[in-house]
């Protein structure tokens, strides 16, 4: 992956032992070559492991994640479902090593109420989607579905701004 050579040099030059906890942002095993006190990994899902056919054979996510999960002092799963998936796929990992910490916030935000009259049936999609979440495949599937049922489905996408579009 581009940029990891520089990252390895920067991380390798730091004394990771100066930190109580190291928490990398993704599953790149560069961190395993560093000296650190405690390693904590966050797992958002096990999609690569559950649907490996959806990813390139060159994708290293599964092997990298596995290395980090076994090396981690602690694992954060973002849901009970993710924790169950980890334990099902890697039964040698102790359940005591995994904490479920939800990523939702209870912080009250000062945002205006947005009301939109929606049709009775619609698909709600929240967030900015990019290719890694198969958004293009999702949109093509919805389009094919609309053609198959010969009906229109409303798609509501909430991201930086509210967008509605009719597919079909």
Secondary structure as UniProt FT lines:
FT   TURN            2..3
FT   HELIX           4..13
FT   HELIX           16..18
FT   STRAND          21..22
FT   HELIX           29..33
FT   STRAND          38..43
FT   HELIX           47..50
FT   HELIX           52..54
FT   TURN            57..58
FT   HELIX           61..71
FT   STRAND          74..77
FT   HELIX           80..89
FT   TURN            91..92
FT   HELIX           95..97
FT   STRAND          98..100
FT   STRAND          122..126
FT   HELIX           131..133
FT   HELIX           135..149
FT   STRAND          153..158
FT   STRAND          162..167
//
